[in-house]
Each structure stands twice: as structure tokens, then as C-alpha cells.
């Protein structure tokens, strides 16, 4: 039976929304993809990228180069900013800029197809079906015919995601050596990565072709984030809709997350949306704090649901031990044992090695979903001691939405049934 609280009248909601206070002037200015007229605190990086690409104005060919920096340090926005400025001064030889997000376009075939279709302006190459060498030949002809004697810049965002396979190394090698097969067009590859050490996975031929040129983006501090937010807020919000101290609070909260400008912008936008939804005339600190809570929950949900099934099972193993073994110390050996039990319960899932499970534990630790700390266990040596960083009930609601996991959430692991603990290669009964 529905209560009054459960009744939602969508017509009333939209009427109130339309007639309510208008907080935003240009909401998209708070999106990470928005390229503003100026980029605060990135003059040095702009100067470096401009210096490397300026030769294209006189018909020169820029060298390939890499850009490093943590998420939210303005890498992609800075490249887009420079590309727009470069276009303003390219009268005869207008350069082409083709952006490829390797988290979405991740196979050699799709990368080549994306480049070809972007230049043509329509989907001429299907998502699958043609031999790679056929697309490659078509692309060579198109570059000379369409772009002619200009430079085509290939920007591979999150380039590290395609470097852990032979095929990924091959496509990078092909793209860096395109000019050898072109008569008119020249190309430049710009790789963007969050990981400084990703080149360790590259074939020596690819490293040689890419060269050693790189630019490193430092993280923003709280004051720099505040300047960025003030600049964007002036574009995004109506006059007098932001209370004093809100921008500083959003900057401080984002600075705690390693100076991530994307999170700072998301936080300010979310705070504005919460104020707007509640028909408030101004954005306050309370809106910002509530926005932080909602964004953290949304991030955790998206992260867990986007993980590979095996990683989800590792997390499920931690969940089950936490659920049925309250006040129990969770060690990495336990996770291996419980994960093995779970794989026997789910058809088509293989058991992982201890090393692979350790990798997944490290990833969960990096995402702050769990804490994993190495501790000495005396005679039994050092092992990782694990602890969930999110509420058990909240995690359960997420796991219940995962089809292959939901049916094992009430399973009590054997180690807990027998009150045993496994450390390294030894299993012993817990005392007390």
C-alpha cells in the first residue's frame, strides 16, 4: 500500500521546476569536455604543447609525444585548447585533430575505423567485418586525398589501455610510421596517459617510433582548483546564485582527492543541481556536502558494476567474510579460499591464481573500496590484512544487481563454518 510519501506526481514536479529559481546560465561549462577561453594554471603546459606543434604552421611535421598526469589535471582540455588556437593561425594548412578515447575505442580495427569515419564524416567503415590491412590501405589513400599537405594529429586518450597486448603495440607502431607510406599528408601521434610507467609494456620498436618527448602535468592544489572553479562558475551560473564559501569548499574537498579538477567541477555542478531541484535560489555549503556524498555513492556503484566478473567475485568474497565473520581479521589467503568456493558455484568461471587475486585486491584498494595493509603475523610471515571501506548493506544492494553474483550472497564460506584462518599456505583453527 502506497503512503503519501510514495506518491510522486511528475506533472507537479515539472511545473514547479519550470517556475522555480533558475540557477544555471550555461550548465555545460562545468563539464570536463568544455574548453573555456582560458585555462588557469596551465600556461607552462600550453607553452610546451604549442612549441611542439607550431612547426605545422609552416608545413613542418611535429614529433610524436606523450602527455602524463593524474586524472583531472587538465591534459585533454589543454590539448583541445591548443588545437583551437592553432587552427586560428592556420590559414593555408588547416590541421586535423582526431580524438580517440582508448577506453571506448580499444581495438586496432576500431581505432582505424574511427579515424577513417571521422575524416569522412560518416560511418563508411562498419564496426566489424573488413580485414585490417584493407582499412589501412583505404586510410592511407584518404589521408592524402582529404587532408593533403596538412598535418593530421591523432590524440589517443588513455593510451595505456591498449599497450598490454601484441595487437595494441602493433597499431601504435603502424600509426607512428604512417608518414613512410604517405605522399602528401603528415601525421603526429599524441598519447595521453594517467600512468607514467605504461611505456614498460611497449615493444622496443614502438618506443623508438614514439621517441622520448613528453610533458608531465602536475596536480592542482586547493587554491588552483578554486581559481578554476571561479572561472567556470562565472560562465555556468546566474549572477548571485552561489553563496560565499561554496567554491572554496568544493575546491578543498576536491584537493583531498589528489587535486582532481574533474571532481571539483562535478561537485560544483551537482551542488547546483541539488539546489535547483529543491527550488532554492542559491547554492550553499550544505548543497556541496550533500553533492559530495551522492557523487561518492554514484562513483562506487559505477565502479563496482563496471568491474570484470572475477574482480566482482573477489569483492564478494570480502563481503561474505565481513558478513558472516564479524570482528574477524580478513587476510589475503582467506580471499583465495572463498573465491575458489564461489567459482565452483558459478558455471563457466575459472579459479584464479593467488597473484591475480592479489592484483584485484590492489585495484580495490586503489579505488578506496577496501583497505589492504601488509602486516606481520609472527611465525606465519607477512600477509595483507583487508577491511571494507563502505557500508555492508550498501555493498549488498550493489552486488544484488549483478546477475551472476546475487545468488551467492547468502553463502557462508567454509573457513567461517569451521572457524579456521588461512595465512600463506597454512590453515589453522582460530583460538578463542
C-alpha positions, 0 to 999 in steps of 0.5 A: 500500500502506497503512503503519501510519501510514495506518491510522486506526481511528475506533472507537479514536479515539472511545473514547479521546476519550470517556475522555480529559481533558475540557477544555471546560465550555461550548465555545460561549462562545468563539464570536463569536455568544455574548453573555456577561453582560458585555462588557469594554471596551465600556461607552462603546459600550453607553452610546451604543447604549442612549441611542439606543434607550431612547426605545422604552421609552416608545413613542418611535421611535429614529433610524436609525444606523450602527455602524463598526469593524474586524472583531472589535471587538465591534459585533454582540455589543454590539448583541445585548447591548443588545437583551437588556437592553432587552427586560428593561425592556420590559414593555408594548412588547416590541421586535423585533430582526431580524438580517440578515447582508448577506453571506448575505442580499444581495438586496432580495427576500431581505432582505424575505423574511427579515424577513417569515419571521422575524416569522412564524416560518416560511418563508411567503415562498419564496426566489424567485418573488413580485414585490417590491412584493407582499412589501412590501405583505404586510410592511407589513400584518404589521408592524402586525398582529404587532408593533403599537405596538412598535418593530421594529429591523432590524440589517443586518450588513455593510451595505456589501455591498449599497450598490454597486448601484441595487437595494441603495440602493433597499431601504435607502431603502424600509426607512428610510421604512417608518414613512410607510406604517405605522399602528401599528408603528415601525421603526429601521434599524441598519447595521453596517459594517467600512468607514467610507467605504461611505456614498460609494456611497449615493444622496443620498436614502438618506443623508438617510433614514439621517441622520448618527448613528453610533458608531465602535468602536475596536480592542482592544489586547493587554491588552483582548483578554486581559481578554476572553479571561479572561472567556470562558475562565472560562465555556468551560473546566474549572477548571485546564485552561489553563496560565499564559501561554496567554491572554496569548499568544493575546491578543498574537498576536491584537493583531498582527492589528489587535486582532481579538477574533474571532481571539483567541477562535478561537485560544483555542478551537482551542488547546483543541481541539488539546489535547483531541484529543491527550488532554492535560489542559491547554492550553499555549503550544505548543497556541496556536502550533500553533492559530495556524498551522492557523487561518492555513492554514484562513483562506487556503484559505477565502479563496482558494476563496471568491474570484470566478473572475477574482480566482482567475485573477489569483492564478494568474497570480502563481503561474505567474510565481513558478513558472516565473520564479524570482528574477524581479521580478513587476510589475503589467503582467506580471499583465495579460499572463498573465491575458489568456493564461489567459482565452483558455484558459478558455471563457466568461471575459472579459479584464479591464481593467488597473484591475480587475486592479489592484483584485484585486491590492489585495484580495490584498494586503489579505488578506496573500496577496501583497505589492504595493509601488509602486516606481520603475523609472527611465525606465519610471515607477512600477509595483507590484512583487508577491511571494507571501506563502505557500508555492508548493506550498501555493498549488498544492494550493489552486488544484488544487481549483478546477475551472476553474483546475487545468488551467492550472497547468502553463502557462508564460506567454509573457513567461517563454518569451521572457524579456521584462518588461512595465512600463506599456505597454512590453515589453522583453527582460530583460538578463542 
